[in-house]
Amino acid sequence: MNIRFLKICFFLFILLCVSHYSNASAQDISSQELVRQAWEYSSQKNLEQLNAVVKQCVDVYGEEALQSQKGLTNFPDRASAKNYQALNDVGTCLFIQAEAYMNTGQTEKALAAFDHIIREYKWAQAWDPRGWYWSIVEKSQASIDVITGNVVEEDQEPKVTLRTKPQLFKKPKEIIVDYSKYGDFTNVGSADYRFQIKDMEGLKKAVGEGIYPNTSATFDNPRYKIVKNEGRLEGSHWDFVSTDDLEAAYFKWFTASEPWGVRLFYIGNIFEKAGMYKDALRAYHALIVHYPKTVAWTYWQTPWYPAQVAVFKIRHIIRSHPELNLEDKWMKIVIKNSFDNTADNDVFITWPGKIFQKGVIQRASEKLKWASDDQETLTKVIKKIGEGKVRLVQYENKHWQLLVDDKPYIIKGITYEPTKIGQSPDKGTLENWMEEDLNENGLIDGPYEAWIDANYNNKQDEDEPTVGDFQIMKEMGVNTIRFYHNSNPPNKELLRDMYAKYGIRVILGDFLGKYAHGSGATWAEGTDYENPEHRANMMKAVQKMVMENKDEPYMLMWLLGNENNYGVACNADTKPKAYFEFANEVAKWIKSVDPNHPVALSNGDTLFLDIFAEVAPDIDIFSANVYRGNFGFGSYWQQVANTVGRPAFVTEYGCPAYAPHLTLKEAEEAQAEYHAGNWLDIEENMAGNSRGEGNALGGVIFEWLDEWWKNYEPYRHDKKSDAIGPFPGGYYFEEWFGIISQGDGSNSPYMRQLRKAYFTYQDFWTK
């Protein structure tokens, strides 16, 4: 994600892309180009040119925009939003102009401009390069509130009525279902896998209410009619994914017009949220047994595989709740050709596996078993990468470890980008955290002057000393931070002190052309990985980074890119082979001058992993930004092990501490539980663990501190989001990802309020 860098580039890219359209006729200029020019002149604080561009946009496209506005009663859906380009772009240009008035002290003009937008362009949306639209009216009102001082604190508690969890009317005959008693498994471990039911009535009784093939018992549940008559089932079933009315959600999803494979996943998820873990296990396992080839589609229109996720949901429940005294074996779904954005060529290989009580000898048919357990012993080393203090080794059992000074090193990392409330790259006010000294006392603010508000009263009491973030990190167990030299040139003195006093090392990255960084390309054209000039510029940027930092004691490894395969001002999404080939060329150069630190590449999940494996053999470590859910990273480790055969780690993962249907305390607990599930998954896949793949080197949390600018208005801790995500609240609440809060903001950038997730990691990492 690393949204800070994306935002910085989005609103400052215009400095690199000077327009040559001034001599063209109005009819020759698209509304998108006028928006680009408006951002450009805004960043240059060239109000005269900005006003001219906005006038041109309104003159050419204003009538079309207003006609589009008249035909709408709500925001158009994502698929049809592009049909309202004129409306969106006119509204965006007017918003940029209003913001420019506000930022240059022309308050009355700003208020009038924002008011005009609110009255005339209610359904206009601005495109965010992260991949979604945001409401221009909403942001205009937020700016008015800042100007007028009418920033009303949003309600701290959700306005919802808490409901009871699902009450099952017909209990299952078996707590854990042994499917071999009710049917036959054929072609296990192949694309032709099938489970044929022989005893339908017996299986219905075994699984109980709400779980396939028991498709009717739920309607006999007396609570169903009660809940329906209370009006609690109104609306789309998708509205019930993130709700605390779990009873209603259960009935809604049971009756939803979705394939059974999708319904079983969400029914299992509802049971899991309700603490009905054995019911959840039965639902998830039913999905794997009956519908392993189910394909659903995400908000981003990428394929999603519920049954494969269910495998890891089962594993997550079992490892998180040892009181269940359960274990699973031989459960796995491999999806060939899954590294693209289509499901047409997917091939599903299924092992349905079994769940059973620990200590109970299970007689499993040989055809259910897909492999023997991995060996836990880490004895004979069969491969070494690197010659210095930081090295990689692979053992005879194929497991990998990162060694520092000949000792295993687990990456216990954090994305550290502290931002003072009110600063924003959108406004051009973002400071470099490695240099910022607001009180001019000679100490860098975040690293050395942060203090913990232990009693959450938003002020520094006598018993709350100034300690600094580095010390707070050390006490949590952090040993690594990650950042990119393109955005903040390393302050070597600071980083040397961080390592010497606090033992924290650095994963130092280069964007490798993402957001047009380092390539010399404009944002509009984007980095082209087949362009020799762009490649030469990027190589030069990497060479500068490496030569200036390779001998520093704080260095852990080099990192190339940041989910470049998703695109955004680069064409790695359309030319992935060219991108990975160039990244491999860069890695080879780095290793020719620095054999002492490994080279990793940061991908967006596993998209194009097969192409990476084919053309990038000199990159030592595959890493990715992965946001999949509270259960961890699912098939990520397995996919890397099977496709690449190299060690891996997660360069970004995390969860917001806000959900609309939860109180702030409940959301904080949900965030901590989410992080716990993610870290336990990392641990399970580290070297020496027989349950996982043995290739996990650790992970980097996203992020240290809440950043209030990410929903545009930097003086408000917004509780709105425009992008769906796999989190407790169902959305990416970007301003709430910190495992540390800035409280009410009154003592930013110094005050820290530690969330429960901080202490969760302290338990994991220091004990």
SVG drawing of the C-alpha trace seen along z (x, -y; Angstrom):
<svg xmlns="http://www.w3.org/2000/svg" viewBox="-44 -37 75 83">
<polyline fill="none" stroke="black" stroke-width="0.4" points="0.0,0.0 2.5,-2.7 -0.2,-5.3 2.0,-8.2 4.3,-7.8 1.4,-7.4 -0.2,-10.5 3.0,-12.5 3.6,-11.5 0.0,-12.0 -0.1,-15.6 3.5,-16.5 3.9,-14.5 2.8,-17.6 6.1,-19.2 7.6,-16.7 4.9,-16.8 4.8,-20.3 1.8,-20.7 2.2,-21.4 -1.4,-21.9 -1.7,-25.7 -1.8,-26.2 -4.4,-23.6 -8.0,-24.4 -10.4,-23.8 -12.0,-20.9 -8.7,-19.1 -8.2,-18.9 -9.9,-16.2 -11.4,-16.9 -8.9,-14.4 -6.0,-16.5 -7.5,-19.6 -7.7,-18.0 -4.1,-17.0 -3.2,-20.6 -5.2,-21.9 -3.3,-19.7 -0.1,-20.9 -0.8,-24.6 -2.1,-24.1 1.1,-22.4 3.1,-25.3 0.8,-27.8 0.2,-29.3 -3.3,-30.6 -3.6,-32.6 -2.9,-29.6 -5.1,-27.4 -8.1,-29.7 -7.6,-29.7 -7.6,-25.9 -10.7,-25.7 -12.5,-28.2 -11.6,-26.3 -12.9,-23.0 -16.2,-24.7 -16.6,-26.4 -16.1,-23.2 -17.6,-20.5 -19.8,-22.4 -23.1,-22.0 -22.5,-18.3 -21.6,-18.0 -24.8,-19.7 -26.9,-17.5 -25.3,-14.4 -26.0,-15.7 -29.7,-16.1 -29.9,-12.5 -28.6,-11.1 -30.2,-10.4 -27.1,-8.8 -23.5,-8.1 -23.1,-5.9 -21.7,-2.5 -18.1,-1.8 -18.7,-0.1 -20.6,-3.1 -18.7,-5.9 -16.6,-6.4 -19.8,-7.4 -19.9,-10.6 -16.4,-11.8 -17.4,-15.4 -19.3,-15.7 -16.4,-14.2 -13.7,-16.3 -15.5,-19.6 -16.3,-19.0 -12.6,-18.0 -11.3,-21.1 -13.6,-23.4 -12.5,-21.6 -8.9,-22.1 -9.6,-25.8 -11.5,-26.1 -8.7,-24.4 -6.2,-26.8 -8.3,-29.7 -8.3,-28.3 -4.6,-27.6 -3.7,-31.1 -5.9,-32.8 -8.8,-33.8 -11.3,-32.6 -14.5,-34.2 -13.7,-33.0 -13.0,-29.5 -16.3,-29.3 -18.2,-30.5 -16.5,-28.0 -17.0,-25.1 -20.7,-26.1 -21.1,-26.2 -19.8,-22.6 -22.1,-21.4 -25.1,-23.0 -24.4,-22.2 -22.3,-19.0 -23.7,-16.7 -22.8,-13.4 -19.4,-14.4 -16.5,-12.1 -12.8,-12.5 -10.6,-9.6 -8.0,-8.4 -5.0,-6.7 -5.2,-4.0 -8.1,-2.7 -11.4,-4.3 -13.5,-7.5 -14.2,-9.9 -17.0,-12.3 -16.1,-15.9 -19.0,-17.3 -18.0,-15.4 -14.4,-16.8 -15.8,-20.3 -17.9,-20.2 -14.9,-19.0 -12.8,-22.0 -15.7,-24.4 -15.8,-23.0 -12.0,-23.6 -12.3,-27.2 -15.3,-28.0 -14.0,-26.1 -17.1,-23.9 -15.2,-20.6 -17.7,-18.6 -16.3,-15.6 -17.9,-12.5 -19.7,-10.1 -17.4,-7.8 -19.9,-5.0 -21.8,-3.4 -25.5,-4.0 -26.5,-0.3 -28.5,2.0 -26.6,5.1 -28.2,8.4 -27.9,11.9 -25.8,14.4 -27.4,17.1 -29.5,19.6 -29.5,22.9 -32.8,24.8 -31.6,28.2 -28.2,29.2 -25.7,31.2 -25.4,34.9 -21.6,34.6 -19.5,31.8 -16.9,32.6 -18.2,34.3 -16.5,37.4 -17.5,37.2 -16.2,40.7 -19.2,42.1 -21.7,40.4 -20.1,40.6 -17.1,41.4 -14.1,39.3 -12.8,39.8 -9.8,38.4 -8.4,36.7 -5.4,34.6 -6.4,34.0 -8.4,31.6 -11.2,34.2 -11.8,34.3 -15.3,35.1 -17.3,36.0 -20.4,38.1 -23.0,38.2 -24.3,41.7 -26.3,41.0 -28.0,37.7 -30.3,37.8 -27.5,38.9 -25.2,36.1 -27.9,33.5 -28.3,34.6 -24.6,34.7 -23.8,31.2 -26.9,29.6 -28.8,26.5 -27.5,23.9 -24.8,26.0 -25.0,27.7 -26.6,30.1 -29.0,29.2 -30.8,26.6 -34.2,26.5 -33.8,26.8 -33.1,23.1 -36.6,22.2 -38.0,24.3 -36.0,22.3 -38.6,20.2 -36.2,17.3 -36.2,16.9 -39.8,15.7 -39.3,13.5 -36.2,11.8 -37.9,11.4 -41.1,9.8 -38.9,7.4 -37.6,6.1 -34.0,7.0 -33.5,8.8 -34.2,5.9 -31.5,4.8 -28.8,6.6 -27.0,9.6 -23.7,7.7 -24.9,5.1 -24.7,7.9 -21.1,8.7 -20.0,6.2 -22.7,6.0 -23.0,7.0 -26.5,8.3 -25.1,11.8 -28.4,13.5 -29.9,11.5 -26.7,11.9 -27.0,15.7 -30.5,15.9 -29.8,13.3 -26.8,15.2 -28.6,18.6 -31.3,17.2 -29.0,15.1 -29.1,15.5 -25.4,16.6 -23.9,19.9 -23.6,22.3 -19.8,22.0 -20.1,18.3 -22.9,18.6 -21.0,21.3 -18.0,19.0 -20.0,16.1 -22.1,18.4 -18.9,19.8 -17.6,16.3 -20.7,15.3 -20.4,18.3 -16.7,17.5 -17.6,13.9 -20.2,15.2 -17.6,17.4 -19.4,20.6 -16.1,22.0 -17.2,25.6 -20.1,24.5 -17.8,22.3 -15.4,25.3 -18.3,27.4 -19.3,24.6 -15.8,24.0 -15.1,27.7 -18.4,28.3 -17.3,25.6 -14.0,27.4 -15.6,30.8 -18.5,29.8 -17.5,26.6 -13.7,26.4 -13.8,24.7 -16.0,21.8 -14.8,18.5 -16.1,15.1 -15.0,11.6 -13.6,8.8 -14.5,5.1 -11.4,4.7 -12.8,7.3 -10.1,9.9 -10.9,13.6 -11.3,14.7 -11.3,18.4 -13.5,19.0 -12.7,22.6 -8.9,22.0 -9.4,19.3 -11.6,21.7 -8.6,24.0 -6.7,21.3 -9.7,20.1 -9.9,23.6 -6.2,23.5 -6.6,20.1 -9.5,21.1 -7.7,24.3 -4.4,22.5 -6.1,19.5 -8.3,21.7 -6.3,24.5 -9.2,25.1 -11.0,26.8 -8.4,29.6 -8.6,30.1 -6.3,30.5 -6.6,30.8 -4.6,32.8 -4.3,33.4 -6.4,30.3 -5.1,28.3 -6.4,26.6 -3.8,25.7 -5.0,23.4 -2.8,23.5 -2.7,20.5 -4.0,18.3 -1.4,15.5 -3.4,13.5 -6.7,11.6 -8.8,14.1 -10.4,17.4 -10.9,18.8 -7.7,20.8 -7.7,21.9 -7.2,25.5 -8.2,26.7 -6.3,29.5 -8.2,30.5 -7.4,32.5 -10.4,32.2 -8.6,33.3 -10.0,34.1 -10.6,32.4 -10.4,34.5 -9.7,34.4 -6.1,34.2 -4.7,37.4 -7.2,39.6 -5.7,41.9 -7.5,41.3 -7.9,44.0 -7.6,41.9 -7.8,43.3 -4.4,43.0 -6.1,41.1 -6.9,38.3 -3.3,37.7 -1.4,35.3 2.0,35.4 3.9,36.5 4.6,33.9 7.6,31.6 10.7,32.4 11.2,29.9 15.0,30.4 17.2,27.7 20.5,29.4 22.2,29.8 22.5,26.6 22.2,27.2 22.3,23.6 23.8,20.3 23.1,16.8 25.4,13.9 28.9,13.6 28.6,11.1 26.9,10.7 23.5,10.9 23.0,14.2 20.3,16.6 20.5,20.4 18.3,23.2 18.2,26.5 17.8,30.1 14.1,29.9 13.8,26.9 13.2,24.5 14.8,21.0 16.3,18.7 17.8,15.2 21.0,15.2 22.6,12.1 26.0,12.6 25.3,16.4 22.1,16.2 18.5,16.6 17.0,13.2 13.2,12.9 12.0,9.6 9.9,8.0 9.2,4.9 7.2,1.7 6.4,-0.9 7.5,-4.1 6.3,-7.3 5.1,-9.6 3.2,-12.6 2.1,-15.6 -1.6,-16.2 -2.4,-18.9 0.5,-18.1 -0.4,-16.6 1.2,-15.8 -2.1,-17.0 -1.5,-20.5 2.3,-20.4 3.0,-20.6 4.4,-17.1 7.8,-17.3 10.6,-14.7 10.3,-12.8 14.1,-12.2 14.8,-15.9 11.7,-17.5 12.4,-19.4 9.4,-21.6 10.4,-22.9 13.9,-23.6 15.6,-22.0 18.1,-20.0 16.2,-16.7 14.3,-15.0 10.6,-14.9 9.2,-11.4 12.3,-9.3 13.5,-11.1 10.7,-13.2 7.5,-11.0 5.9,-10.2 3.2,-7.7 -0.1,-9.0 -0.6,-6.1 -3.9,-7.2 -5.3,-8.5 -6.1,-12.0 -4.5,-13.7 -1.8,-15.5 1.6,-14.7 1.6,-14.1 4.6,-14.1 4.8,-10.4 4.8,-10.2 8.4,-11.0 9.7,-11.8 11.2,-8.6 11.0,-8.7 9.6,-6.3 12.8,-4.3 12.7,-3.4 8.9,-2.6 9.7,-0.3 12.5,1.4 10.2,2.2 7.7,3.7 10.4,5.9 10.7,4.1 14.0,4.9 13.4,3.5 11.9,0.5 11.2,0.1 11.3,-3.0 12.3,-4.3 15.2,-6.6 13.2,-8.2 10.9,-10.0 13.2,-10.6 16.9,-10.6 18.4,-8.6 19.6,-10.6 22.6,-8.4 23.5,-9.9 19.9,-9.2 19.9,-5.7 23.3,-4.8 22.1,-5.9 18.9,-3.9 20.9,-0.8 23.6,-1.4 21.3,-2.2 18.1,-0.4 19.2,2.5 16.9,1.5 18.0,2.2 16.7,0.9 15.1,2.4 16.0,-0.3 14.0,-0.5 13.9,-2.1 10.5,-2.4 12.0,-1.3 9.8,-3.5 6.5,-3.1 4.7,-6.5 7.2,-7.5 9.9,-7.7 13.5,-7.6 12.7,-6.9 12.4,-10.5 9.0,-9.8 6.0,-12.2 3.2,-10.8 0.9,-11.1 3.1,-8.9 4.3,-6.6 7.5,-4.5 8.0,-2.3 10.1,0.7 11.0,1.2 12.2,-2.4 16.1,-2.5 16.2,-6.0 13.8,-5.2 15.8,-2.0 19.1,-3.9 17.6,-6.6 16.3,-4.0 19.5,-2.1 21.4,-5.3 19.0,-6.0 19.5,-2.5 23.3,-2.8 23.3,-6.0 21.2,-4.4 23.5,-1.3 26.8,-3.1 25.8,-5.6 24.4,-3.0 25.9,0.5 28.6,0.2 26.3,-1.3 25.8,0.9 22.1,0.4 21.5,2.1 19.6,5.3 18.6,5.7 17.6,3.9 14.1,3.8 13.0,3.1 9.6,1.7 6.4,1.4 3.5,3.4 4.5,2.1 2.5,4.9 -0.6,3.0 0.4,0.2 -0.1,-3.5 2.3,-5.7 4.2,-2.7 3.3,0.1 4.4,3.1 0.7,4.2 0.6,4.4 4.3,5.4 5.1,7.5 7.8,9.5 9.7,6.4 9.4,5.1 10.6,8.3 13.5,8.7 14.6,5.1 14.3,5.8 16.5,8.8 19.1,6.8 19.1,4.3 19.5,7.1 22.5,8.5 24.2,5.2 23.5,4.7 25.0,8.1 28.0,7.4 29.0,4.5 27.4,5.7 27.4,9.4 26.7,8.6 23.0,7.8 20.2,9.8 17.9,8.2 14.1,8.5 11.3,7.4 8.0,6.0 5.1,7.2 1.4,6.6 0.3,10.0 1.1,12.8 -0.1,11.3 2.2,12.4 4.2,14.6 4.7,17.2 6.3,14.5 8.6,13.4 9.7,17.0 10.6,17.4 12.6,14.2 14.0,13.0 16.3,15.7 18.8,13.2 16.4,11.7 17.0,13.5 13.7,12.9 10.1,12.6 8.1,10.2 4.7,8.6 2.1,6.3 -0.6,8.7 -4.0,7.9 -6.2,11.0 -7.9,11.2 -7.7,12.0 -6.6,15.6 -3.3,14.5 -1.9,14.8 -3.6,18.0 -1.9,19.6 0.8,16.9 3.6,19.0 2.5,22.1 2.4,20.2 5.9,18.8 7.3,22.1 5.8,24.1 6.3,21.5 9.6,19.7 11.3,21.9 12.8,18.9 12.3,17.3 9.6,14.8 8.3,12.1 5.4,9.7 6.3,6.1 3.0,4.7 0.1,6.1 -2.3,4.6 -5.8,3.6 -7.7,0.4 -8.7,-0.2 -12.1,-1.4 -15.3,0.3 -18.6,-1.5 -20.6,1.2 -18.1,1.5 -17.3,-0.8 -13.7,-2.2 -12.7,0.3 -14.2,3.2 -12.6,2.1 -9.2,1.8 -9.7,5.4 -10.6,6.5 -7.5,4.9 -5.4,6.7 -7.0,10.1 -6.5,9.5 -2.8,8.8 -2.5,11.8 -3.9,14.0 -1.5,12.6 1.6,13.0 0.7,16.5 0.4,17.4 3.9,15.9 5.3,18.0 3.6,21.1 5.4,20.8 8.9,20.1 11.7,22.6 11.4,25.6 7.6,25.5 6.1,28.7 2.7,27.1 3.8,24.5 6.0,24.0 9.2,23.1 10.0,20.1 8.7,17.1 11.3,14.7 9.0,12.4 6.8,9.3 6.5,5.5 3.4,4.1 1.5,1.3 1.8,-1.0 3.2,-2.6 1.0,-5.7 -2.4,-6.9 -2.0,-9.5 -5.0,-11.9 -4.4,-13.2 -5.3,-10.0 -8.9,-10.8 -7.9,-14.2 -8.6,-16.6 -5.6,-16.4 -7.2,-18.1 -9.9,-15.5 -9.6,-11.8 -12.1,-10.7 -14.3,-7.7 -15.2,-7.4 -13.7,-5.1 -14.2,-4.6 -12.6,-1.2 -13.8,2.2 -11.3,4.3 -11.0,7.6 -11.2,5.9 -13.7,5.9 -15.5,2.8 -15.4,4.0 -13.4,1.0 -10.0,-0.5 -10.3,-3.1 -6.9,-4.5 -6.5,-6.9 -6.8,-4.2 -4.1,-1.6 -1.7,-2.7 -1.1,-0.3 -0.6,-3.6 -3.1,-6.5 -2.4,-10.3 -5.4,-10.7 -7.4,-13.8 -4.5,-15.3 -3.8,-18.1 -0.2,-17.1 0.9,-15.9 3.5,-15.0 4.7,-13.8 1.8,-12.1 1.4,-8.3 -1.6,-6.3 -0.7,-2.6 -3.4,-0.3 -4.0,3.3 -2.2,4.5 1.0,2.9 0.9,5.1 -0.1,8.1 3.2,7.8 5.1,7.1 4.0,10.5 4.9,12.1 8.2,10.4 9.8,10.0 8.7,13.1"/>
</svg>
